[in-house]
Amino acid sequence: MAISSSLSWTRGFGRACGVLLATIVRWLALSRINPNVLTFMGLVVNTWAAILFGSANADNQKRLFFYAGLVIIFSGFFDLVDGEVARATNRVTRFGAFFDSVIDRYSDASQFLGLLVFYARGERFFYVVLSAFVMISAIMVSYTRARAESLIGSCRVGFMERPERLVLVILGALLNRMAPVLWVIAVLSTITVIHRMRYTWTRTQDPPAALTPGAAA
């Protein structure tokens, strides 16, 4: 009985969130705001989080990291609504998808840049290097997929995508456990890049369609 009640509450909460999101999207659509502006606002908010990371010190680290985590959660709002507003206003374009991907890369990099500044100000050289490595690996996870899909059509293998990375960064910020989070992201991102390289290598070893049996027929 308790489980059923819990599931009903969860479904009700999900429906309420869906209604709220639809209402917000409808208001934004009526305002005729350009969806690309909403995408760019996501970068602005993530830059705010990066500034909070970079401004932290030993005395206020826990508080500023917590605020940064909340700001990153808020930035997810723009990730949710920009595409929905584009569809609601019939402004879905190929450039919009391209612009969204580019801005996402800058948003990710800004967070790790803020952490890099934080560790540099604290003279923690090893974590400066680790933050820089995580920044590069996050970009490489996206790049390997984009480059592979230009060759083989689809490359969705690997675990450490942007949503998983964001969840880890948010948890690290809210719980003030960013150092182990950076280790996890570094290891899993590297594994994901290697997985995609191997997957793409395997797929590109297939013989050309014109040489496969029956292709001529």
RODO-907956 format. One record per residue (C-alpha): x, y, z. Coordinates in nm, 3 decimals. Layout:
+---------+---------+---------+
:       u :       v :       w :
+---------+---------+---------+
:       X :       Y :       Z :
...
+---------+---------+---------+
***
This chain:
+---------+---------+---------+
:       u :       v :       w :
+---------+---------+---------+
:   0.000 :   0.000 :   0.000 :
:   0.281 :   0.237 :   0.091 :
:   0.463 :   0.156 :  -0.234 :
:   0.151 :   0.227 :  -0.438 :
:   0.101 :   0.556 :  -0.259 :
:   0.464 :   0.651 :  -0.320 :
:   0.436 :   0.571 :  -0.690 :
:   0.117 :   0.775 :  -0.717 :
:   0.288 :   1.069 :  -0.549 :
:   0.586 :   1.037 :  -0.784 :
:   0.362 :   1.025 :  -1.091 :
:   0.167 :   1.324 :  -0.964 :
:   0.486 :   1.521 :  -0.905 :
:   0.611 :   1.430 :  -1.253 :
:   0.284 :   1.545 :  -1.412 :
:   0.294 :   1.870 :  -1.214 :
:   0.649 :   1.938 :  -1.332 :
:   0.544 :   1.860 :  -1.688 :
:   0.253 :   2.103 :  -1.667 :
:   0.477 :   2.372 :  -1.518 :
:   0.739 :   2.323 :  -1.789 :
:   0.473 :   2.334 :  -2.062 :
:   0.335 :   2.658 :  -1.916 :
:   0.679 :   2.819 :  -1.907 :
:   0.749 :   2.707 :  -2.264 :
:   0.414 :   2.851 :  -2.375 :
:   0.491 :   3.187 :  -2.213 :
:   0.836 :   3.197 :  -2.369 :
:   0.692 :   3.104 :  -2.707 :
:   0.437 :   3.386 :  -2.681 :
:   0.718 :   3.630 :  -2.600 :
:   0.878 :   3.536 :  -2.935 :
:   1.217 :   3.507 :  -2.773 :
:   1.478 :   3.352 :  -2.998 :
:   1.563 :   2.997 :  -2.876 :
:   1.931 :   3.071 :  -2.939 :
:   1.909 :   3.347 :  -2.677 :
:   1.790 :   3.090 :  -2.423 :
:   2.079 :   2.862 :  -2.521 :
:   2.325 :   3.148 :  -2.468 :
:   2.168 :   3.228 :  -2.130 :
:   2.266 :   2.877 :  -2.023 :
:   2.629 :   2.971 :  -2.088 :
:   2.588 :   3.293 :  -1.889 :
:   2.451 :   3.102 :  -1.591 :
:   2.727 :   2.842 :  -1.610 :
:   2.982 :   3.123 :  -1.619 :
:   2.829 :   3.247 :  -1.295 :
:   2.889 :   2.902 :  -1.145 :
:   3.248 :   2.911 :  -1.271 :
:   3.303 :   3.247 :  -1.100 :
:   3.172 :   3.101 :  -0.774 :
:   3.413 :   2.807 :  -0.806 :
:   3.706 :   3.035 :  -0.885 :
:   3.624 :   3.277 :  -0.601 :
:   3.620 :   3.009 :  -0.331 :
:   3.891 :   2.970 :  -0.072 :
:   3.952 :   2.755 :   0.236 :
:   3.715 :   2.966 :   0.446 :
:   3.414 :   2.982 :   0.214 :
:   3.467 :   2.680 :  -0.013 :
:   3.176 :   2.476 :   0.118 :
:   2.931 :   2.764 :   0.089 :
:   3.039 :   2.889 :  -0.254 :
:   3.060 :   2.538 :  -0.398 :
:   2.707 :   2.473 :  -0.272 :
:   2.584 :   2.790 :  -0.441 :
:   2.766 :   2.691 :  -0.759 :
:   2.587 :   2.354 :  -0.756 :
:   2.252 :   2.529 :  -0.728 :
:   2.343 :   2.762 :  -1.013 :
:   2.438 :   2.465 :  -1.236 :
:   2.101 :   2.305 :  -1.156 :
:   1.933 :   2.632 :  -1.259 :
:   2.131 :   2.632 :  -1.584 :
:   1.962 :   2.304 :  -1.669 :
:   1.638 :   2.499 :  -1.706 :
:   1.774 :   2.660 :  -2.023 :
:   1.881 :   2.319 :  -2.157 :
:   1.524 :   2.202 :  -2.106 :
:   1.339 :   2.494 :  -2.261 :
:   1.549 :   2.609 :  -2.557 :
:   1.461 :   2.310 :  -2.775 :
:   1.100 :   2.307 :  -2.658 :
:   1.058 :   2.676 :  -2.740 :
:   1.219 :   2.619 :  -3.082 :
:   0.965 :   2.346 :  -3.157 :
:   0.672 :   2.546 :  -3.018 :
:   0.760 :   2.847 :  -3.237 :
:   0.852 :   2.637 :  -3.541 :
:   1.210 :   2.766 :  -3.530 :
:   1.397 :   2.436 :  -3.526 :
:   1.701 :   2.483 :  -3.749 :
:   2.023 :   2.298 :  -3.819 :
:   2.219 :   2.603 :  -3.706 :
:   2.025 :   2.601 :  -3.378 :
:   2.137 :   2.243 :  -3.312 :
:   2.494 :   2.337 :  -3.402 :
:   2.484 :   2.649 :  -3.182 :
:   2.345 :   2.447 :  -2.890 :
:   2.632 :   2.196 :  -2.916 :
:   2.896 :   2.468 :  -2.930 :
:   2.751 :   2.655 :  -2.632 :
:   2.731 :   2.329 :  -2.434 :
:   3.105 :   2.278 :  -2.486 :
:   3.180 :   2.629 :  -2.362 :
:   2.948 :   2.577 :  -2.063 :
:   3.125 :   2.256 :  -1.965 :
:   3.468 :   2.414 :  -2.008 :
:   3.371 :   2.718 :  -1.800 :
:   3.289 :   2.501 :  -1.498 :
:   3.624 :   2.322 :  -1.506 :
:   3.804 :   2.649 :  -1.573 :
:   3.651 :   2.784 :  -1.252 :
:   3.777 :   2.479 :  -1.064 :
:   4.119 :   2.518 :  -1.222 :
:   4.135 :   2.877 :  -1.093 :
:   4.022 :   2.759 :  -0.748 :
:   4.299 :   2.501 :  -0.722 :
:   4.557 :   2.741 :  -0.870 :
:   4.474 :   3.004 :  -0.608 :
:   4.513 :   2.737 :  -0.341 :
:   4.847 :   2.630 :  -0.490 :
:   4.731 :   2.273 :  -0.541 :
:   4.925 :   2.204 :  -0.858 :
:   4.820 :   1.841 :  -0.899 :
:   4.450 :   1.932 :  -0.904 :
:   4.519 :   2.219 :  -1.144 :
:   4.653 :   1.956 :  -1.385 :
:   4.364 :   1.721 :  -1.309 :
:   4.106 :   1.996 :  -1.373 :
:   4.274 :   2.079 :  -1.703 :
:   4.276 :   1.710 :  -1.800 :
:   3.906 :   1.675 :  -1.714 :
:   3.826 :   1.983 :  -1.922 :
:   4.008 :   1.835 :  -2.221 :
:   3.858 :   1.489 :  -2.176 :
:   3.505 :   1.633 :  -2.155 :
:   3.558 :   1.804 :  -2.489 :
:   3.711 :   1.488 :  -2.638 :
:   3.410 :   1.279 :  -2.537 :
:   3.192 :   1.505 :  -2.751 :
:   3.448 :   1.540 :  -3.029 :
:   3.503 :   1.166 :  -3.074 :
:   3.130 :   1.111 :  -3.108 :
:   3.088 :   1.397 :  -3.357 :
:   3.388 :   1.288 :  -3.564 :
:   3.290 :   0.923 :  -3.557 :
:   2.934 :   0.999 :  -3.664 :
:   3.068 :   1.186 :  -3.966 :
:   3.224 :   0.854 :  -4.070 :
:   2.996 :   0.575 :  -3.948 :
:   2.658 :   0.738 :  -3.888 :
:   2.614 :   0.669 :  -3.516 :
:   2.849 :   0.641 :  -3.217 :
:   2.650 :   0.640 :  -2.895 :
:   2.876 :   0.401 :  -2.706 :
:   3.039 :   0.495 :  -2.378 :
:   2.905 :   0.601 :  -2.041 :
:   3.036 :   0.947 :  -1.957 :
:   2.808 :   1.176 :  -2.160 :
:   2.726 :   1.535 :  -2.068 :
:   2.423 :   1.454 :  -1.844 :
:   2.624 :   1.210 :  -1.631 :
:   2.910 :   1.459 :  -1.608 :
:   2.676 :   1.738 :  -1.498 :
:   2.518 :   1.520 :  -1.230 :
:   2.862 :   1.436 :  -1.090 :
:   2.973 :   1.801 :  -1.090 :
:   2.649 :   1.904 :  -0.917 :
:   2.694 :   1.634 :  -0.652 :
:   3.058 :   1.729 :  -0.601 :
:   2.963 :   2.093 :  -0.557 :
:   2.665 :   2.041 :  -0.328 :
:   2.848 :   1.787 :  -0.109 :
:   3.184 :   1.966 :  -0.127 :
:   3.349 :   1.651 :  -0.264 :
:   3.481 :   1.786 :  -0.592 :
:   3.826 :   1.622 :  -0.580 :
:   3.697 :   1.260 :  -0.598 :
:   3.438 :   1.368 :  -0.856 :
:   3.718 :   1.498 :  -1.080 :
:   3.892 :   1.162 :  -1.052 :
:   3.575 :   0.975 :  -1.150 :
:   3.510 :   1.203 :  -1.447 :
:   3.873 :   1.180 :  -1.562 :
:   3.877 :   0.800 :  -1.554 :
:   3.531 :   0.741 :  -1.706 :
:   3.577 :   1.008 :  -1.974 :
:   3.905 :   0.851 :  -2.079 :
:   3.742 :   0.508 :  -2.093 :
:   3.457 :   0.654 :  -2.301 :
:   3.698 :   0.813 :  -2.549 :
:   3.894 :   0.488 :  -2.585 :
:   3.569 :   0.292 :  -2.626 :
:   3.454 :   0.525 :  -2.903 :
:   3.790 :   0.507 :  -3.077 :
:   3.783 :   0.128 :  -3.069 :
:   3.419 :   0.116 :  -3.181 :
:   3.491 :   0.351 :  -3.472 :
:   3.801 :   0.152 :  -3.569 :
:   3.593 :  -0.167 :  -3.574 :
:   3.319 :  -0.009 :  -3.785 :
:   3.563 :   0.142 :  -4.033 :
:   3.717 :  -0.202 :  -4.095 :
:   3.396 :  -0.315 :  -4.268 :
:   3.450 :  -0.362 :  -4.643 :
:   3.297 :  -0.093 :  -4.868 :
:   2.937 :  -0.163 :  -4.967 :
:   3.036 :  -0.201 :  -5.334 :
:   3.266 :  -0.492 :  -5.245 :
:   3.028 :  -0.688 :  -5.024 :
:   2.862 :  -1.001 :  -5.168 :
:   2.541 :  -0.919 :  -5.345 :
:   2.612 :  -0.545 :  -5.363 :
:   2.654 :  -0.555 :  -5.741 :
:   2.323 :  -0.734 :  -5.779 :
+---------+---------+---------+
***
